Amino acid sequence: MASQPVTTRIVLASRPSGKPVAANFRVERETVRDLAEGEVLLQTLYLSLDPYMRGRMDDAKSYAKPVEIGGVMEGGTVAQVARSRNTAFKAGDIVLSHSGWQSYAISDGTGLQRLDPETAPITTALGILGMPGFTAYAGLRNIGKPKAGETLVVAAASGAVGSAVGQMAKILGARVVGIAGGSKKCDHLRQDLGFDVAIDHHSSDFPAQLAAACPNGIDVYFENVGGHVWSAVFPLLNDFARIPVCGLIAHYNEGSSAAVMRAILRKSLTIRGFIQREFADQRPDFYHQAGAWISEGRLKYKEDIVDGLENAPEAFLGLLEGKNFGKLIVRVAP
């Protein structure tokens, strides 16, 4: 009988105080136990790194439980079935899973989704055809609802969610303004993805540039960031503007909350936070529509792939500072 593999795991060593640091993570190695009846052994091929993982590091009330101290960091994965004692899966199957920051994991098969490498590159299940792409689709369809001729602004526009938001909004006929960090990302938005305008939020005159880019105000703002970007966007929001709130990487610095609430009332704004799984019943529509747009060349994607599970903490810390360029993925196994 084949020997049991050794899994490398990255666990939460301590909860961060403010900005996470490398010391909040710890690398562990242990031999994988034998499979029980109905279980499969998964070898992680790719690990998705996403901003929501920062919230899982805190012991705070949220829509999902935090990672326990000493627990494996949470994350979506694409894995290959290495061994199986589950009749629904065989060795060699490629599956979408949620086994976290580890090279091997044991699953009872619940929640595993078989992937067909012939249909699309398997990494897309973690990006444009996965949670980020569906987040963009669900936020626009249910909350943003951009109409032809309206102005949509999206923050973190070169990221996995933001880039999909902008392209989908263009397909729907909106005028799209993307906000990103750095000239290289802004050039990508304009030249490769077809955004009407792209603005570097690091620019000293960023608020003025944004105002000039939105002479008729903002009808939809897809929020991924908060902070000084939100502060520049807020005065430009039109009456009845819609704001899907997907993420808040930065801390808000918007002044008096009373003044903000008065403006929300006066402008009849719709501001709604959402978690993509609320709209899970719309996933079949998303797969069909997004797949068609990709095949037509109307929906493009960029991946930022880092090699080696041991590099996941550093890559994740960089993600929180906007250092990635595209959907951030760790290649765990060749």
SERO-4910 file (N, C-alpha, C, O; in steps of 0.05 Angstrom, whole numbers):
BEGIN
 pado doro    nc1    nc2    nc3   cac1   cac2   cac3    cc1    cc2    cc3    oc1    oc2    oc3
  Met    A     17    -24      0      0      0      0     18     25      0     38     26     14
  Ala    A      9     45    -15     25     70    -17     27     83     10      8     83     25
  Ser    A     50     95     14     54    110     39     36    135     40     29    145     19
  Gln    A     30    144     64     13    168     67     30    193     61     53    195     70
  Pro    A     18    211     46     33    236     40     35    254     64     19    252     83
  Val    A     53    273     63     56    293     84     44    319     73     52    328     51
  Thr    A     26    331     87     14    356     79     27    380     92     35    379    115
  Thr    A     31    401     76     40    426     86     16    444     91     -1    447     73
  Arg    A     14    455    115     -9    471    123      1    498    132     21    500    146
  Ile    A    -14    519    124     -8    546    135    -32    553    153    -55    555    144
  Val    A    -25    557    179    -46    561    199    -45    589    210    -25    603    206
  Leu    A    -66    598    223    -67    624    236    -53    621    263    -63    608    281
  Ala    A    -30    634    265    -14    632    290    -24    651    311    -22    645    335
  Ser    A    -33    674    302    -43    695    321    -61    714    306    -59    716    282
  Arg    A    -78    727    320    -96    746    308    -82    773    304    -68    782    322
  Pro    A    -85    785    281    -71    811    276    -82    833    292   -106    834    299
  Ser    A    -65    852    299    -73    877    312    -69    899    291    -47    909    288
  Gly    A    -91    905    276    -88    923    254    -79    908    229    -91    888    222
  Lys    A    -58    918    216    -49    905    191    -36    878    197    -19    876    215
  Pro    A    -44    857    183    -32    831    187     -2    831    179      6    847    163
  Val    A     13    814    193     42    811    187     48    782    184     32    765    190
  Ala    A     72    776    175     80    749    170     79    731    195     73    707    193
  Ala    A     84    743    218     84    728    243     56    718    251     53    701    268
  Asn    A     35    728    238      8    718    243      3    690    231    -18    678    236
  Phe    A     22    681    214     19    655    201     41    636    210     62    645    219
  Arg    A     35    610    208     55    590    215     53    567    196     31    558    189
  Val    A     75    556    188     76    533    170     79    507    186     96    506    203
  Glu    A     62    488    181     63    462    195     63    440    175     54    443    152
  Arg    A     74    417    183     73    393    165     65    369    182     74    366    205
  Glu    A     47    353    170     39    329    184     31    307    164     23    313    141
  Thr    A     33    283    172     25    260    155     -5    258    154    -19    260    174
  Val    A    -15    255    130    -44    252    126    -54    225    136    -41    205    132
  Arg    A    -76    225    150    -87    200    161    -99    183    138   -102    192    116
  Asp    A   -105    158    145   -119    140    126   -147    150    120   -160    163    137
  Leu    A   -157    145     96   -184    152     89   -204    133    101   -200    109    103
  Ala    A   -227    145    109   -250    129    118   -268    124     94   -265    137     73
  Glu    A   -286    106     97   -305    101     75   -321    126     68   -331    140     86
  Gly    A   -322    133     42   -337    156     34   -320    181     31   -330    202     23
  Glu    A   -294    179     37   -276    203     36   -258    202     12   -254    181      0
  Val    A   -248    226      5   -229    228    -16   -205    244     -6   -207    261     12
  Leu    A   -181    238    -17   -157    254    -11   -153    273    -34   -150    265    -57
  Leu    A   -152    299    -28   -148    319    -48   -120    330    -47   -110    337    -26
  Gln    A   -108    332    -70    -82    346    -73    -87    373    -85    -97    375   -107
  Thr    A    -81    394    -70    -86    421    -79    -68    429   -102    -44    426   -101
  Leu    A    -80    438   -124    -65    447   -147    -62    477   -146    -41    488   -150
  Tyr    A    -85    491   -141    -85    520   -140   -101    530   -116   -122    518   -109
  Leu    A    -91    551   -104   -105    564    -81   -112    593    -88    -95    608    -98
  Ser    A   -137    600    -83   -145    628    -88   -140    645    -63   -145    637    -41
  Leu    A   -128    669    -68   -125    688    -46   -144    712    -52   -144    723    -73
  Asp    A   -160    718    -31   -180    739    -34   -182    757    -10   -175    748     12
  Pro    A   -190    782    -14   -191    801      9   -208    792     32   -202    799     55
  Tyr    A   -230    776     27   -247    768     50   -232    753     71   -241    752     94
  Met    A   -210    741     64   -195    725     83   -185    741    107   -180    731    129
  Arg    A   -181    767    102   -172    785    124   -193    785    147   -185    784    170
  Gly    A   -218    786    140   -239    785    160   -240    759    176   -247    759    200
  Arg    A   -232    737    163   -232    711    177   -210    709    198   -211    692    215
  Met    A   -191    727    197   -169    727    216   -177    740    243   -163    736    263
  Asp    A   -199    755    243   -208    768    267   -229    752    281   -245    738    268
  Asp    A   -230    753    307   -250    740    323   -273    760    327   -277    770    350
  Ala    A   -288    766    306   -309    786    307   -334    774    294   -332    757    277
  Lys    A   -357    785    302   -382    775    291   -383    782    262   -379    805    254
  Ser    A   -390    763    245   -391    767    216   -410    746    204   -423    731    219
  Tyr    A   -411    746    178   -429    727    164   -417    699    163   -431    680    155
  Ala    A   -392    696    172   -379    670    172   -361    668    197   -352    688    208
  Lys    A   -357    644    206   -340    640    230   -311    647    224   -301    642    202
  Pro    A   -297    658    244   -269    663    240   -252    638    240   -261    617    250
  Val    A   -229    639    229   -210    617    230   -200    616    259   -193    636    271
  Glu    A   -199    592    270   -190    589    298   -159    591    299   -146    585    279
  Ile    A   -149    600    321   -120    600    325   -110    571    322   -120    553    335
  Gly    A    -90    567    305    -80    541    299    -95    527    277    -87    505    269
  Gly    A   -116    540    267   -132    528    245   -120    535    218   -107    556    215
  Val    A   -125    518    198   -116    523    171   -130    547    160   -154    550    162
  Met    A   -115    565    147   -127    589    135   -147    580    113   -142    561     98
  Glu    A   -169    594    113   -191    587     95   -185    596     66   -172    617     62
  Gly    A   -195    582     47   -192    590     19   -203    570     -1   -203    546      4
  Gly    A   -213    581    -24   -221    564    -45   -198    552    -60   -177    564    -62
  Thr    A   -201    528    -70   -180    513    -83   -190    498   -108   -213    491   -110
  Val    A   -171    493   -126   -175    473   -146   -157    450   -139   -133    454   -135
  Ala    A   -168    426   -138   -153    403   -129   -157    379   -147   -176    378   -162
  Gln    A   -139    360   -144   -141    334   -158   -146    312   -138   -133    312   -117
  Val    A   -164    295   -144   -169    272   -127   -146    253   -129   -141    241   -149
  Ala    A   -131    250   -106   -107    233   -106   -115    204   -100   -104    185   -112
  Arg    A   -134    201    -81   -144    174    -74   -174    178    -68   -182    199    -59
  Ser    A   -189    156    -71   -218    159    -66   -229    133    -54   -224    111    -63
  Arg    A   -245    137    -34   -263    116    -23   -291    126    -24   -308    118     -8
  Asn    A   -297    144    -44   -323    155    -48   -332    148    -76   -317    154    -95
  Thr    A   -354    135    -79   -363    126   -106   -369    148   -125   -370    143   -149
  Ala    A   -372    173   -116   -379    195   -134   -354    207   -147   -356    222   -166
  Phe    A   -330    200   -136   -305    211   -147   -284    190   -151   -283    170   -136
  Lys    A   -268    193   -171   -246    174   -176   -220    189   -177   -219    213   -181
  Ala    A   -198    175   -172   -171    187   -173   -167    200   -200   -173    188   -221
  Gly    A   -157    224   -200   -152    239   -224   -172    260   -230   -167    278   -246
  Asp    A   -196    259   -217   -216    279   -221   -206    306   -212   -191    308   -192
  Ile    A   -212    328   -226   -206    355   -218   -231    368   -207   -252    367   -219
  Val    A   -228    379   -183   -252    390   -170   -247    418   -159   -224    425   -152
  Leu    A   -268    433   -157   -268    459   -142   -275    452   -114   -295    438   -108
  Ser    A   -259    461    -95   -263    454    -67   -258    478    -49   -253    500    -59
  His    A   -259    474    -24   -254    496     -5   -236    486     18   -243    487     41
  Ser    A   -214    475     10   -197    461     29   -175    478     42   -161    469     59
  Gly    A   -174    504     34   -156    522     48   -127    520     41   -119    508     21
  Trp    A   -111    533     58    -82    536     53    -67    511     61    -52    511     81
  Gln    A    -70    489     46    -55    465     52    -52    448     26    -68    451      7
  Ser    A    -31    432     26    -25    418      1    -41    393     -3    -46    384    -26
  Tyr    A    -51    381     19    -69    358     17    -92    362     37    -88    375     58
  Ala    A   -115    352     31   -138    354     49   -156    330     45   -156    318     23
  Ile    A   -170    323     65   -190    301     64   -218    313     64   -224    331     79
  Ser    A   -235    302     46   -262    311     43   -281    288     41   -274    266     32
  Asp    A   -306    293     51   -326    272     48   -342    275     22   -361    261     17
  Gly    A   -333    294      6   -345    299    -20   -366    321    -20   -374    330    -42
  Thr    A   -374    330      4   -394    351      5   -383    377     -7   -362    386      1
  Gly    A   -398    388    -25   -390    414    -36   -370    413    -58   -364    434    -70
  Leu    A   -360    390    -64   -340    388    -86   -354    390   -113   -376    379   -117
  Gln    A   -343    405   -131   -354    409   -158   -334    400   -179   -312    412   -181
  Arg    A   -341    380   -194   -323    369   -214   -318    390   -236   -338    402   -246
  Leu    A   -293    393   -245   -287    412   -266   -277    397   -291   -265    376   -289
  Asp    A   -283    409   -314   -275    397   -339   -253    414   -351   -259    436   -361
  Pro    A   -228    405   -351   -206    421   -361   -209    427   -391   -196    446   -401
  Glu    A   -225    412   -405   -229    417   -434   -248    440   -439   -247    452   -460
  Thr    A   -264    447   -419   -284    469   -422   -271    496   -418   -276    515   -434
  Ala    A   -255    499   -398   -241    524   -391   -217    518   -374   -217    498   -360
  Pro    A   -196    535   -375   -174    531   -357   -183    529   -328   -200    544   -319
  Ile    A   -172    509   -313   -183    504   -287   -180    527   -267   -195    529   -248
  Thr    A   -160    544   -272   -156    567   -254   -180    587   -256   -184    602   -237
  Thr    A   -195    587   -278   -217    605   -281   -239    599   -260   -256    616   -255
  Ala    A   -240    575   -250   -260    568   -229   -255    583   -203   -272    584   -186
  Leu    A   -231    595   -200   -225    611   -177   -227    641   -183   -224    658   -165
  Gly    A   -231    648   -208   -232    676   -216   -256    684   -232   -278    686   -221
  Ile    A   -252    687   -258   -274    698   -275   -298    680   -276   -321    691   -278
  Leu    A   -295    654   -274   -318    636   -274   -323    624   -246   -337    604   -243
  Gly    A   -311    638   -226   -315    629   -198   -327    651   -181   -343    667   -191
  Met    A   -321    650   -155   -332    669   -136   -329    698   -144   -348    713   -143
  Pro    A   -305    707   -153   -302    735   -160   -320    744   -183   -332    765   -182
  Gly    A   -320    727   -204   -336    734   -227   -366    734   -220   -381    752   -229
  Phe    A   -375    715   -205   -403    714   -197   -410    737   -178   -432    747   -179
  Thr    A   -391    746   -161   -395    769   -144   -401    793   -161   -420    809   -155
  Ala    A   -385    797   -182   -390    820   -200   -417    818   -213   -432    838   -214
  Tyr    A   -424    795   -223   -449    790   -237   -473    795   -218   -492    809   -225
  Ala    A   -472    783   -194   -494    785   -176   -498    814   -165   -520    823   -163
  Gly    A   -475    827   -160   -477    855   -150   -489    874   -170   -505    891   -164
  Leu    A   -482    870   -196   -493    887   -217   -522    880   -223   -539    898   -225
  Arg    A   -528    854   -225   -555    846   -232   -576    853   -211   -598    861   -218
  Asn    A   -568    850   -186   -588    853   -165   -588    880   -151   -609    888   -140
  Ile    A   -566    894   -152   -564    920   -137   -557    943   -155   -570    963   -155
  Gly    A   -535    940   -170   -526    962   -186   -544    969   -209   -551    992   -214
  Lys    A   -553    948   -224   -572    950   -246   -566    974   -265   -583    991   -269
  Pro    A   -541    974   -276   -534    996   -294   -551    996   -319   -557    975   -331
  Lys    A   -558   1020   -327   -574   1023   -352   -556   1036   -373   -536   1049   -367
  Ala    A   -564   1032   -398   -549   1043   -421   -547   1073   -417   -567   1087   -412
  Gly    A   -523   1084   -420   -519   1113   -418   -512   1123   -390   -504   1145   -387
  Glu    A   -516   1106   -370   -509   1114   -342   -479   1112   -338   -465   1099   -352
  Thr    A   -470   1126   -317   -442   1125   -310   -438   1107   -286   -451   1110   -265
  Leu    A   -421   1087   -289   -414   1068   -268   -385   1072   -261   -368   1074   -279
  Val    A   -379   1074   -235   -352   1076   -225   -346   1051   -209   -363   1043   -193
  Val    A   -323   1039   -213   -316   1015   -197   -288   1019   -185   -269   1027   -199
  Ala    A   -285   1013   -159   -260   1015   -146   -245    988   -148   -257    968   -154
  Ala    A   -218    989   -143   -202    964   -147   -208    951   -173   -212    927   -175
  Ala    A   -209    968   -194   -219    960   -220   -202    940   -235   -212    927   -253
  Ser    A   -177    937   -228   -160    918   -242   -160    890   -228   -148    871   -238
  Gly    A   -174    888   -205   -175    863   -191   -195    844   -203   -208    851   -223
  Ala    A   -197    821   -191   -214    800   -203   -244    808   -204   -257    803   -225
  Val    A   -254    821   -183   -282    829   -183   -285    855   -199   -302    856   -217
  Gly    A   -269    875   -194   -272    901   -207   -269    900   -237   -285    913   -251
  Ser    A   -251    884   -247   -247    882   -276   -272    869   -289   -280    877   -311
  Ala    A   -284    850   -276   -308    837   -287   -331    857   -285   -348    858   -304
  Val    A   -333    872   -264   -355    891   -261   -354    911   -284   -375    916   -297
  Gly    A   -331    923   -289   -329    943   -310   -336    932   -338   -350    945   -353
  Gln    A   -326    908   -344   -331    896   -370   -361    889   -373   -372    894   -395
  Met    A   -373    878   -352   -401    871   -354   -418    896   -357   -438    897   -372
  Ala    A   -411    917   -343   -426    943   -345   -423    954   -373   -443    965   -383
  Lys    A   -400    952   -385   -397    961   -413   -415    945   -432   -427    956   -450
  Ile    A   -416    919   -428   -433    902   -444   -462    911   -442   -478    910   -461
  Leu    A   -470    920   -418   -497    930   -413   -502    958   -422   -524    969   -420
  Gly    A   -481    971   -433   -484    997   -445   -477   1021   -428   -482   1044   -435
  Ala    A   -466   1016   -404   -459   1038   -386   -432   1051   -394   -416   1038   -408
  Arg    A   -428   1075   -385   -402   1088   -388   -387   1081   -363   -397   1085   -340
  Val    A   -362   1070   -365   -349   1058   -343   -323   1074   -336   -306   1079   -353
  Val    A   -321   1081   -310   -297   1094   -300   -284   1075   -279   -297   1068   -260
  Gly    A   -260   1067   -284   -246   1049   -266   -226   1063   -249   -212   1081   -259
  Ile    A   -223   1056   -224   -204   1067   -206   -184   1045   -198   -193   1024   -188
  Ala    A   -159   1050   -202   -138   1030   -195   -113   1044   -185   -112   1068   -186
  Gly    A    -94   1028   -176    -69   1039   -165    -46   1035   -184    -35   1013   -186
  Gly    A    -37   1057   -197    -14   1056   -215    -20   1058   -244    -42   1050   -253
  Ser    A     -2   1069   -259     -7   1074   -288     -9   1048   -304    -24   1047   -323
  Lys    A      6   1027   -296      5   1002   -310    -23    990   -309    -33    980   -329
  Lys    A    -35    990   -285    -62    979   -282    -82    996   -298   -100    985   -310
  Cys    A    -79   1022   -297    -97   1040   -311    -95   1036   -341   -116   1036   -355
  Asp    A    -71   1033   -351    -68   1027   -380    -82   1001   -388    -94   1000   -409
  His    A    -80    981   -371    -93    955   -376   -123    959   -378   -136    948   -396
  Leu    A   -135    975   -360   -164    979   -360   -173    992   -386   -193    984   -398
  Arg    A   -158   1012   -394   -166   1026   -419   -160   1010   -444   -177   1007   -461
  Gln    A   -135   1001   -446   -126    989   -471   -135    960   -475   -141    953   -498
  Asp    A   -136    945   -454   -143    916   -456   -172    910   -450   -184    892   -463
  Leu    A   -183    924   -431   -211    918   -422   -232    937   -432   -256    932   -429
  Gly    A   -224    958   -445   -243    976   -457   -258    995   -439   -279   1005   -446
  Phe    A   -247   1000   -415   -259   1020   -397   -258   1048   -411   -239   1053   -426
  Asp    A   -278   1064   -407   -278   1091   -418   -257   1109   -406   -244   1124   -420
  Val    A   -254   1107   -380   -234   1123   -365   -222   1106   -343   -236   1089   -332
  Ala    A   -196   1110   -338   -183   1096   -315   -167   1117   -300   -152   1132   -312
  Ile    A   -170   1118   -274   -157   1138   -257   -141   1125   -235   -149   1106   -222
  Asp    A   -117   1136   -232    -98   1126   -211   -105   1140   -185   -103   1164   -182
  His    A   -114   1124   -165   -122   1136   -140    -99   1146   -123   -102   1160   -103
  His    A    -74   1140   -132    -50   1151   -119    -44   1180   -128    -28   1193   -115
  Ser    A    -57   1189   -149    -52   1216   -159    -59   1237   -139    -79   1235   -124
  Ser    A    -43   1258   -137    -47   1279   -117    -74   1293   -122    -86   1303   -103
  Asp    A    -83   1295   -148   -108   1308   -154   -130   1288   -161   -147   1294   -177
  Phe    A   -129   1265   -148   -148   1244   -154   -177   1253   -153   -192   1247   -172
  Pro    A   -186   1267   -132   -214   1275   -131   -222   1293   -155   -243   1290   -166
  Ala    A   -204   1311   -163   -209   1328   -185   -211   1312   -211   -228   1318   -228
  Gln    A   -193   1293   -215   -194   1276   -239   -220   1260   -240   -232   1258   -261
  Leu    A   -229   1250   -217   -253   1234   -217   -277   1252   -223   -295   1244   -239
  Ala    A   -278   1276   -212   -300   1295   -218   -301   1301   -248   -322   1303   -260
  Ala    A   -277   1306   -260   -276   1312   -288   -285   1289   -306   -296   1293   -327
  Ala    A   -280   1264   -296   -287   1241   -311   -317   1234   -309   -327   1218   -324
  Cys    A   -330   1247   -290   -359   1242   -285   -375   1268   -286   -387   1276   -266
  Pro    A   -375   1282   -309   -389   1307   -311   -419   1306   -306   -431   1326   -297
  Asn    A   -430   1283   -310   -459   1279   -305   -464   1264   -279   -486   1253   -275
  Gly    A   -444   1263   -262   -447   1249   -237   -444   1219   -239   -437   1209   -261
  Ile    A   -448   1205   -218   -445   1176   -216   -472   1163   -210   -485   1170   -190
  Asp    A   -480   1144   -227   -506   1130   -223   -503   1104   -208   -520   1096   -193
  Val    A   -480   1090   -212   -474   1065   -198   -445   1066   -189   -427   1071   -205
  Tyr    A   -441   1060   -164   -414   1058   -153   -411   1030   -141   -424   1024   -121
  Phe    A   -393   1014   -152   -388    987   -142   -365    989   -122   -342    993   -130
  Glu    A   -371    987    -97   -352    992    -75   -336    967    -68   -348    946    -60
  Asn    A   -310    968    -71   -292    947    -63   -271    956    -43   -257    939    -32
  Val    A   -270    982    -37   -247    992    -23   -254   1009      2   -246   1002     24
  Gly    A   -269   1030     -2   -274   1049     20   -253   1070     20   -241   1077      0
  Gly    A   -247   1081     44   -225   1100     48   -227   1125     31   -249   1135     27
  His    A   -205   1135     21   -204   1160      7   -218   1158    -20   -227   1178    -31
  Val    A   -221   1134    -31   -235   1131    -57   -265   1137    -52   -277   1152    -67
  Trp    A   -276   1125    -31   -304   1130    -24   -309   1160    -19   -329   1171    -27
  Ser    A   -290   1173     -6   -293   1201      0   -294   1218    -25   -308   1238    -26
  Ala    A   -279   1210    -46   -280   1225    -71   -305   1219    -87   -316   1236   -102
  Val    A   -315   1194    -85   -339   1186   -100   -364   1198    -88   -382   1207   -103
  Phe    A   -366   1199    -62   -392   1205    -49   -404   1231    -58   -428   1231    -64
  Pro    A   -390   1254    -61   -402   1279    -69   -413   1278    -98   -429   1294   -106
  Leu    A   -404   1259   -114   -411   1258   -142   -435   1240   -147   -445   1238   -170
  Leu    A   -445   1226   -127   -467   1208   -130   -493   1223   -138   -500   1242   -125
  Asn    A   -506   1213   -159   -531   1225   -167   -554   1217   -149   -552   1197   -134
  Asp    A   -576   1231   -151   -600   1222   -137   -607   1194   -148   -605   1188   -171
  Phe    A   -615   1176   -129   -623   1149   -135   -600   1131   -145   -604   1110   -157
  Ala    A   -576   1140   -139   -553   1123   -146   -553   1097   -130   -564   1096   -108
  Arg    A   -542   1076   -141   -541   1050   -128   -512   1043   -122   -495   1046   -139
  Ile    A   -508   1033    -98   -481   1027    -89   -480    998    -78   -486    994    -55
  Pro    A   -472    978    -95   -467    951    -84   -441    952    -68   -420    960    -78
  Val    A   -442    944    -43   -419    944    -26   -408    916    -24   -420    899    -10
  Cys    A   -386    911    -38   -375    884    -40   -352    881    -20   -350    860     -7
  Gly    A   -335    901    -17   -312    899      1   -304    926     11   -310    947     -1
  Leu    A   -289    927     33   -280    951     46   -252    948     56   -247    947     81
  Ile    A   -233    945     38   -205    940     46   -194    963     63   -181    958     83
  Ala    A   -200    987     55   -189   1010     70   -208   1018     92   -232   1011     92
  His    A   -198   1033    111   -215   1044    132   -228   1069    121   -217   1085    107
  Tyr    A   -253   1073    129   -267   1097    121   -256   1121    134   -248   1121    157
  Asn    A   -256   1143    119   -247   1169    129   -264   1191    116   -254   1208    102
  Glu    A   -290   1189    122   -309   1205    108   -321   1228    123   -339   1242    113
  Gly    A   -311   1233    147   -322   1255    163   -346   1246    179   -348   1222    185
  Ser    A   -362   1264    186   -385   1259    203   -404   1239    191   -413   1242    169
  Ser    A   -411   1218    206   -430   1198    196   -458   1211    194   -473   1202    178
  Ala    A   -464   1230    211   -490   1244    210   -493   1258    183   -515   1256    171
  Ala    A   -473   1271    174   -474   1285    148   -477   1265    125   -492   1270    106
  Val    A   -464   1243    127   -467   1222    107   -495   1212    106   -507   1209     84
  Met    A   -507   1206    129   -534   1195    130   -554   1216    119   -573   1208    106
  Arg    A   -550   1241    125   -568   1262    114   -567   1262     84   -588   1265     71
  Ala    A   -543   1259     73   -540   1259     44   -553   1234     32   -565   1235     10
  Ile    A   -550   1211     45   -563   1187     36   -593   1191     34   -606   1182     15
  Leu    A   -604   1204     54   -633   1210     55   -640   1229     32   -659   1224     17
  Arg    A   -625   1251     30   -632   1272     11   -630   1263    -18   -646   1271    -35
  Lys    A   -610   1245    -23   -606   1236    -51   -621   1210    -57   -619   1200    -79
  Ser    A   -634   1199    -37   -649   1174    -41   -631   1151    -51   -638   1137    -70
  Leu    A   -608   1149    -39   -588   1129    -48   -596   1101    -39   -608   1097    -18
  Thr    A   -588   1082    -55   -591   1054    -47   -563   1043    -42   -547   1039    -61
  Ile    A   -557   1037    -17   -531   1026     -9   -536    999      3   -549    997     24
  Arg    A   -526    978     -9   -532    951      1   -507    934      1   -494    929    -20
  Gly    A   -500    925     24   -479    905     26   -489    878     17   -513    873     20
  Phe    A   -472    861      7   -481    835     -2   -459    815     -1   -435    822     -3
  Ile    A   -466    790      2   -448    767      0   -458    750    -24   -482    744    -26
  Gln    A   -440    743    -41   -449    731    -66   -466    706    -63   -483    700    -80
  Arg    A   -463    692    -41   -478    667    -38   -508    672    -33   -524    653    -35
  Glu    A   -515    697    -27   -544    704    -25   -558    699    -51   -583    694    -51
  Phe    A   -544    700    -73   -556    697    -99   -548    671   -113   -546    670   -138
  Ala    A   -543    651    -97   -533    625   -108   -551    614   -130   -541    600   -148
  Asp    A   -577    619   -129   -595    608   -149   -591    619   -176   -601    609   -196
  Gln    A   -575    641   -178   -570    654   -204   -544    644   -217   -537    653   -238
  Arg    A   -530    626   -203   -505    616   -214   -507    603   -242   -490    608   -259
  Pro    A   -528    587   -247   -530    575   -274   -532    597   -295   -520    594   -317
  Asp    A   -547    618   -290   -549    640   -309   -522    653   -313   -514    660   -336
  Phe    A   -507    656   -291   -481    668   -293   -462    651   -310   -449    662   -327
  Tyr    A   -460    625   -305   -442    608   -320   -449    609   -350   -431    611   -366
  His    A   -474    609   -356   -482    610   -384   -475    637   -397   -463    637   -418
  Gln    A   -481    659   -383   -477    685   -395   -447    692   -396   -437    701   -416
  Ala    A   -433    687   -374   -404    693   -373   -388    676   -393   -370    686   -406
  Gly    A   -396    651   -395   -382    633   -414   -386    643   -442   -367    643   -458
  Ala    A   -410    653   -449   -414    663   -476   -398    689   -480   -386    692   -501
  Trp    A   -398    707   -460   -382    731   -463   -353    726   -467   -339    740   -483
  Ile    A   -342    706   -452   -314    700   -455   -308    689   -483   -288    697   -496
  Ser    A   -325    671   -492   -321    659   -519   -323    680   -541   -310    677   -562
  Glu    A   -339    700   -536   -342    722   -556   -320    743   -554   -318    761   -570
  Gly    A   -302    740   -533   -281    759   -530   -290    785   -517   -275    805   -517
  Arg    A   -313    785   -505   -324    810   -492   -318    811   -463   -320    833   -450
  Leu    A   -310    789   -451   -303    788   -423   -275    775   -420   -272    751   -425
  Lys    A   -256    791   -412   -228    782   -410   -220    781   -381   -233    792   -363
  Tyr    A   -198    767   -376   -189    764   -348   -159    762   -348   -146    755   -367
  Lys    A   -148    770   -325   -119    769   -320   -114    755   -294   -127    761   -274
  Glu    A    -94    737   -294    -87    722   -269    -59    729   -261    -41    732   -277
  Asp    A    -55    731   -235    -29    737   -223    -23    712   -206    -33    708   -184
  Ile    A     -5    694   -217      0    668   -205     27    668   -191     48    675   -203
  Val    A     26    661   -166     50    659   -149     56    629   -144     38    614   -138
  Asp    A     81    621   -147     88    593   -143     96    587   -114    111    601   -102
  Gly    A     85    565   -104     93    555    -77     75    563    -55     70    587    -50
  Leu    A     64    543    -41     46    549    -18     59    565      3     46    581     16
  Glu    A     85    561      7    100    576     28    100    606     22    106    622     41
  Asn    A     94    614     -3     94    642     -9     66    655     -7     63    678    -13
  Ala    A     47    639      2     19    649      4     17    672     24      4    692     18
  Pro    A     29    671     48     26    694     67     37    720     55     23    740     57
  Glu    A     60    719     43     72    744     32     54    755      9     49    779      7
  Ala    A     44    736     -8     27    745    -30      1    756    -19    -10    776    -30
  Phe    A    -10    745      2    -35    754     14    -31    782     26    -49    800     22
  Leu    A     -9    786     40     -4    813     51     -1    834     29    -10    856     32
  Gly    A     11    826      7     13    844    -16    -14    850    -28    -19    872    -37
  Leu    A    -32    830    -29    -59    834    -39    -74    856    -24    -87    872    -36
  Leu    A    -71    856      2    -84    876     19    -74    904     14    -86    924     21
  Glu    A    -50    906      1    -39    932     -6    -40    938    -35    -28    957    -45
  Gly    A    -55    921    -50    -59    926    -78    -35    919    -96    -33    930   -118
  Lys    A    -17    902    -87      7    895   -102      2    875   -125     18    873   -143
  Asn    A    -20    860   -123    -25    841   -144    -36    855   -168    -46    878   -167
  Phe    A    -34    841   -191    -44    852   -217    -61    830   -229    -51    814   -244
  Gly    A    -87    830   -224   -105    809   -233   -113    791   -210   -106    796   -187
  Lys    A   -127    769   -217   -136    750   -197   -112    736   -185    -96    723   -200
  Leu    A   -108    738   -159    -85    727   -146    -90    697   -139   -109    690   -125
  Ile    A    -72    680   -149    -74    651   -146    -47    640   -139    -26    649   -150
  Val    A    -46    621   -120    -21    608   -114    -21    580   -127    -40    564   -124
  Arg    A      0    575   -142      3    548   -154     16    530   -133     40    534   -126
  Val    A      2    511   -122     11    495   -100     26    470   -110     46    462    -99
  Ala    A     16    458   -131     28    434   -143     32    439   -173     15    452   -185
  Pro    A     53    429   -184     58    434   -213     38    419   -230     39    421   -255
***
